[in-house]
Amino acid sequence: MKPYIIGETAYHHEGNLPYLYKMIDDIAELKLSAAKFHLLLNADTYLQRKHPLFNATQKSIFTRSEWTNVFDYSNSKGLDIIALCDDIESIDYILAEHPDITALELHATSINDYYLLRKSVLFPGQIILGVSGSTIDEINYAVSILRESGKKDILLMYGFQAYPTNYHDINFSRMLKLRHLFDLPVGYADHTGHDDENNIYISALGAAMGINILEKHYTPEPGIKRIDYQSAAGQEVILQIKNLMEIYLTAYGDGALSMSKKEISYGITGPMKKAIVARRAIKKGEKLSLENLWFKRTIEESPLRQNELLNLLDLEAARDIEEDEIIDYHNVRHEFSASDYSRLTGGLEEKS
């Protein structure tokens, strides 16, 4: 499992198209998996005109043709495209012009917007639901509408923007519970402060829990005041996060019960795991018992596993066996009898 990092552009471009292209170039240069764009075509269907963000948002709107060029350019850079649609018009645009993009996302502010939910089910690809600040009932409402309409490819994006977010408020364990409760994949959208000394570790922490999807605000100018600059990371920090995620995901593994070659080597009986040896010298014809067998680490590898001890009981020594000699089926007679587990309760006195 490899990191899937989404470079979020949001409204950080502030309507400056060349600046957005610069962000795309950097995201591609960092070899991130995807670029995420906030699409808004009609501010009137998203915000009240008296809302304090209305004017700034209005200035950040691009035309349909400008978005098409942005998407084409991103594709040429090998990036997956995620479109967070803030209004019904932008979903219509995606459905008509770009139904082949990787994912369509609904922000947490719209998680129960019936009109956006019903429209988004027409998108053929993955639907991402922002679930920050949402109750279980609210998440269930959105997921149910999508599922009842036949949508199966749904991802829950966990994390919220608190300008910036303090790690005390994140509660990573809740993310895992949501994954289990809804039986859906989850991703982590980090909004840790750009100047937080723990930024790298918190951003990558989801990977240590087996969550390989990270959404992170990107900026070419860390710390410079622009929209969403508080939690936006620059190239150096993004690279450190990416490297740390790779380490975490590698260490997390795939959960397979089979062991790696090195783990198998560590479990070799004899040099590593204790081998069954003669507790004392055993004469030819003497029966093996709990009184004359023992476990010790040895120089040689033993062909017998530790749990084969009971199979040896009552077998006769085929020759004289020296003290500390490894016991195997070459130095005993192969006349097997049923093991008696009750004998494990006795005969374990310390070797004198």
DABEL-V266442 format. One record per pair of residues at least 12 apart in sequence whose C-alpha atoms are under 8 Angstrom apart, sorted by the first residue. I is the first residue (numbers start at 0). J is the second residue. Records with the same first field share a line. If there is no record, write none. Layout:
I: J ; J
This chain:
0: 211 ; 248 ; 249 ; 252 ; 253
1: 211 ; 245 ; 248
2: 206 ; 211 ; 212 ; 213 ; 241 ; 244 ; 245 ; 248
3: 31 ; 32 ; 33 ; 211 ; 212 ; 213
4: 31 ; 32 ; 33 ; 211 ; 212 ; 213 ; 214 ; 215 ; 241
5: 31 ; 32 ; 33 ; 34 ; 35 ; 212 ; 213 ; 214 ; 215
6: 26 ; 31 ; 32 ; 33 ; 34 ; 35 ; 214 ; 215 ; 216 ; 217
7: 34 ; 35 ; 36 ; 214 ; 215 ; 216 ; 217
8: 22 ; 34 ; 35 ; 36 ; 37 ; 216 ; 217 ; 218
9: 35 ; 36 ; 37 ; 216 ; 227
10: 37 ; 56 ; 59 ; 226 ; 227
11: 218 ; 225 ; 226 ; 227 ; 228
12: 59 ; 226
13: 55 ; 58 ; 59 ; 225 ; 226
14: 58 ; 59 ; 60 ; 61
15: 59
20: 69
21: 219
22: 217 ; 218 ; 219
23: 73
24: 76
25: 219 ; 234
26: 217
27: 76 ; 77 ; 78
29: 234 ; 237 ; 238
31: 78
32: 78 ; 79
33: 78 ; 79 ; 80 ; 81
34: 73 ; 78 ; 79 ; 80 ; 81
35: 80 ; 81 ; 82 ; 83
36: 80 ; 81 ; 82 ; 83
37: 82 ; 83 ; 84 ; 85
38: 60 ; 82 ; 83 ; 84 ; 85 ; 86 ; 89
39: 60 ; 61 ; 84 ; 85 ; 86 ; 88 ; 89
40: 60 ; 61 ; 62 ; 63 ; 86 ; 88 ; 89
41: 86 ; 88
42: 56 ; 57 ; 86
44: 86 ; 87
45: 85 ; 86
63: 92
67: 96
79: 100 ; 101
80: 100 ; 101 ; 102
81: 100 ; 101 ; 102 ; 103 ; 104
82: 100 ; 102 ; 103 ; 104
83: 103 ; 104 ; 105 ; 106
84: 103 ; 104 ; 105 ; 106
85: 105 ; 106 ; 109
86: 115
87: 114 ; 115 ; 118
90: 115 ; 118 ; 119
91: 118
94: 121 ; 122
98: 122 ; 123 ; 124
99: 123 ; 124
100: 124
101: 124 ; 125
102: 124 ; 125 ; 126 ; 127
103: 119 ; 122 ; 124 ; 125 ; 126 ; 127
104: 126 ; 127 ; 128 ; 129
105: 126 ; 127 ; 128 ; 129
106: 128 ; 129 ; 130
107: 128 ; 129 ; 130 ; 131 ; 132 ; 133
110: 128 ; 129 ; 130 ; 137 ; 138 ; 141
111: 137 ; 140 ; 141
116: 141 ; 144 ; 145
117: 144 ; 145
120: 145 ; 148 ; 149 ; 150
124: 152
125: 152 ; 153 ; 154
126: 152 ; 153 ; 154
127: 153 ; 154 ; 155 ; 156
128: 153 ; 154 ; 155 ; 156
129: 155 ; 156 ; 157 ; 158
130: 155 ; 156 ; 157 ; 158
131: 156 ; 157 ; 158 ; 159
132: 159
139: 181
153: 183 ; 184
154: 183 ; 184 ; 185 ; 186
155: 178 ; 183 ; 184 ; 185 ; 186
156: 185 ; 186 ; 187 ; 188
157: 174 ; 185 ; 186 ; 187 ; 188
158: 187 ; 188 ; 189 ; 190
159: 188 ; 189 ; 190
160: 189 ; 190
161: 190
162: 190 ; 192 ; 227 ; 229 ; 230
163: 190 ; 191 ; 192 ; 229 ; 230
164: 190 ; 191 ; 192 ; 230
165: 191 ; 192
166: 191 ; 201
171: 205
185: 210 ; 212
186: 210 ; 211 ; 212 ; 213 ; 214
187: 205 ; 210 ; 212 ; 213 ; 214
188: 213 ; 214 ; 215
189: 201 ; 202 ; 213 ; 214 ; 215 ; 216 ; 230
190: 215 ; 216 ; 230 ; 231
191: 230
192: 229 ; 230 ; 231
193: 221 ; 222 ; 228 ; 229 ; 230 ; 231 ; 232
194: 222
199: 236 ; 239 ; 240 ; 243
200: 240 ; 243
202: 240
203: 240 ; 241 ; 243 ; 244 ; 247
204: 244 ; 247
206: 244 ; 245 ; 247 ; 248 ; 251
207: 244 ; 247 ; 248 ; 250 ; 251
208: 251
209: 248 ; 251
211: 244 ; 248
215: 231 ; 232
216: 230 ; 231 ; 232
217: 231 ; 232 ; 233 ; 234 ; 237
218: 231 ; 232 ; 233 ; 234
219: 233 ; 234
220: 233
221: 233
267: 300 ; 301
268: 296 ; 300 ; 301 ; 302 ; 303 ; 304 ; 305
269: 295 ; 296 ; 297 ; 298 ; 299 ; 300 ; 301
270: 296 ; 297 ; 298 ; 299 ; 300
271: 296 ; 297
272: 296 ; 305
273: 294 ; 295 ; 296 ; 297 ; 305
274: 294 ; 295 ; 296 ; 297 ; 300 ; 301 ; 303 ; 304 ; 305 ; 325
275: 292 ; 293 ; 294 ; 295 ; 301 ; 303 ; 305 ; 308 ; 325 ; 326
276: 292 ; 293 ; 294 ; 295 ; 322 ; 323 ; 324 ; 325 ; 326
277: 291 ; 292 ; 293 ; 320 ; 321 ; 322 ; 323 ; 324 ; 325 ; 326
278: 290 ; 291 ; 292 ; 293 ; 322 ; 323 ; 350
279: 291 ; 292 ; 321 ; 322 ; 323
280: 319 ; 320 ; 321 ; 322
281: 316 ; 319 ; 320 ; 321 ; 322
282: 316 ; 318 ; 319 ; 320
283: 315 ; 316 ; 317 ; 318 ; 319 ; 320
284: 315 ; 316 ; 317 ; 318
285: 315 ; 316
286: 312 ; 313 ; 314 ; 315 ; 316
287: 311 ; 312 ; 313 ; 314 ; 315 ; 316
288: 311 ; 312 ; 313
289: 312 ; 342 ; 343 ; 345 ; 346 ; 347
290: 346 ; 347 ; 348
295: 323
297: 325
301: 325 ; 326 ; 327
302: 327
303: 326 ; 327
309: 338 ; 339 ; 340
310: 335 ; 336 ; 337 ; 338
311: 335
312: 338
313: 335 ; 336
314: 331 ; 332 ; 333 ; 334 ; 335 ; 336
315: 331 ; 332
316: 330 ; 331 ; 332
317: 329 ; 330 ; 331 ; 332
318: 330 ; 331
